[in-house]
Amino acid sequence: MRFIIYFLVLFGAYSVGRIGHILGGHLKAPHHWIYGMLALVVGIVLHSKWFGIYLILFGIGHIISDLKDMIELKFYGVDDVEVKKFWGID
């Protein structure tokens, strides 16, 4: 049961990241992998609390949804993607 909840948190974070990319990718703003890193770091610091693992999973899901921008070290700006799709890593 715990695995299902962890998977749902991870997939939920990925979904939030992808929907944010689709709906807000035209805005000049920080890329959402940065928020994933912040959640990951806070989750690691608070791993002994009940919500620490959820923050770690949320951070990982957010990072995966914007992995390409993270690898290219894009911190701020507009996403320059022509075709925006839900299933993918951008």
C-alpha positions, 0 to 999 in steps of 0.5 A, a space after each residue: 500500500 505504501 508503494 502505491 502512495 509513493 508512486 502516486 506522489 511521484 506521478 502527481 509531481 511529474 503531472 504537475 510539472 508537465 501541466 505547468 510546462 504546457 500551460 505556463 511554458 510561455 511565461 518568463 519564469 524560473 524553470 520548474 526543475 529548480 522547485 524540484 531541487 528545493 523540494 528534494 533538498 528540504 525532503 532530505 533534510 527532513 527525511 525523519 519527519 513523516 512528510 520528508 519522503 513525500 518531499 523527496 518523491 515530489 522533488 524527483 517527479 518535478 526534476 524528471 518532468 523537466 530533466 532536459 532543461 536541468 541537464 542544459 542548466 536552464 534556470 530562467 526563461 521561456 521554454 522554446 518548445 514548438 510541440 508541447 506534449 504531456 508524456 515526455 521529458 523536457 
